[in-house]
Amino acid sequence: MIAQCICSQYPELDIVKASTHFVRGSQPKAFAFALLDFMDKCYPGEGDLAIARGVLMYLAAGNLRDANCLMDELKEQSVSKQTQLPDTPLLEFIGYLLLTLERDALPLFRMLQQNYKSSIERDPSITELLDEIAERFYGVRRRSGLHSILGGMFKMMESGGAT
């Protein structure tokens, strides 16, 4: 697997590159092992971001099963390695998100995003991944910059323009 080669060949684990390949593969257990290895080497406060990105990448691909498997495996492997997963609001959000996506609960999805906004905004890629997840699981269309500009122009024309 390409992801495992990336992890083994680079002394400084490039978890971002490896994550993309792990998500395309079918080995969330190996991904969990790589994430725990990364957490041993990364700066404090980066481990939860790597875990969140990994889970969200699975979800953005529509793979709820492997996202849940990744989290379960992280918990199991951390116990066997006698380490602890970070206890952060971001990982709390991820846990609630996984439960929310098992049902048709767009309002709850939005409420979670609002309640954990400060944790989500730590990394702009998380917001992008959440937009992809909303589109995939709930059919929410993402608005591009052009749509926003055109929508604003149409609203202004409907209201009679500038006063």
N, C-alpha and C positions, 0 to 999 in steps of 0.2 A: 504494500500500500504506500502511495506517495507520501501521505501524511506522516507515517512512521519513519520514512526515510528522512524527511525534513527534520523531524524531531531528533533523530539519532545523529545526523551529520553536522548540525549546527551546535557549537558549544553554548551559544546564547540562543535558547529556544525561540524560534520565530512562530509564536502561537497564532498570530493572525493568519499567516500563510497556511500553516498546518490546519487550522480550524476549517478553512474553506474545503480542504481535501477530506477531512474527517466527515464533514456534513454530507459530502457527495458519496461517501462510502457507506458501509453498513456495519460499522464497529464502534458503537457508542462506548463500549467498555474500554477499548484502546484509547478513545478520546478522553475518557475520564482519567485514565492513567497519565496521559500527557498533560492534562490540566493540573493534576495534583503535582506532577513533576515541575511544571511551570511555577506553581504557587511556592514551591520550595526555593526557587531562584529569583523570583520577581520582587519588586519593591512592595513594601506594605501598602495595601489599598488597591493593588492592581489585580489581585486574585479574583475578587468578586466580579470585576469587569470582564475578565476572561471567561469566567463561568457563564455570566449573563449573556455575553455575545454568543457563546457556543450554543446555549439553549435557544436563544432568539433566532440564530441562523437556521437551526433545525425547524423551528416554527415557521419562519419565513418561507421555507421550502415546503411547508404543509405537512411536516413530519412530527406530529404530536407524540407518536409512540416512541421514537428515538429521543425526543427532547425529555420525556419522562424517564426513559431508560438512563439517559445521561445523568440526570439528577439523582436517581436511585443508586446508580453505580458510584457516583461521587461520594455519596453518603456511606455506602458499604466499604469502598476502598479507603476512605479517610479513617474509618474505624479500624480496619485491619492494619493501616500504617500508623495508627495511634496519633493521628493529627486531627485537627478540627477544621471544618469549613468555616470561612469567615461568617460571622453573625452580623450582617449588615442589612440596612433597609432595602438595598438593591436585590439581594438574594431573597429577602422576604417577599418583595414584589414578584420575583420570578416564580416562587412557590404558589402565590395566589393566582398569578397569570395562568399557570398550567392547569389549575383547577377550573378557572373561569372558561378556558377554551374547550373544556369538555362538554360545555352546554352552550346554547344559543343565548348569550348574555352580553350583548354589545353595551348596554348601559353600565354594567358592572365593569367591563373592560375599560370604558372611558373614565369611570370613577377611580379605578386603580391607577390609571395614568395620571390623573389629577392629584391624587393623594401622594403619589411617589414621584412627583414631578422633579423635585430637587435631585433625587438619586438618578433618575433617568437622564437628566440634562448633564450629568458628568461626562458623557460621551455622546457626541452627535450621531454616531452610527446606531446607537440604541433607538433613538427617535425614528430614524429611517427604517430600521428593522420592524419597529412597532407599526409603522404605517403599512409595511408590506404584510404583516400579520393581520391587521384589520381588514385589508383588502382580501386576503386569502380566506380567512375564517368567517368574516361577516359581510363581505361584498362591498365594503366601504371604498369608494373610489378616491384615489389620491388626487389632489389638485396641484397641477403644475403652476409655475409662476405665470405663464401665459393665460391660463384659465382664470386666475385671480385678477389679473389686469383687465381682461375682457369683461369679467363679471362686474368689476367695479365700474367700468365704463357704461355697461348696460343699466346698472342701478342708477347712475347719475343721469342718464338720458331719460329713464322712466320718471324720475323725480323732477324733471324739467331743467336739468343742468344746474350750473352754479348760480347762486342768487346774489 
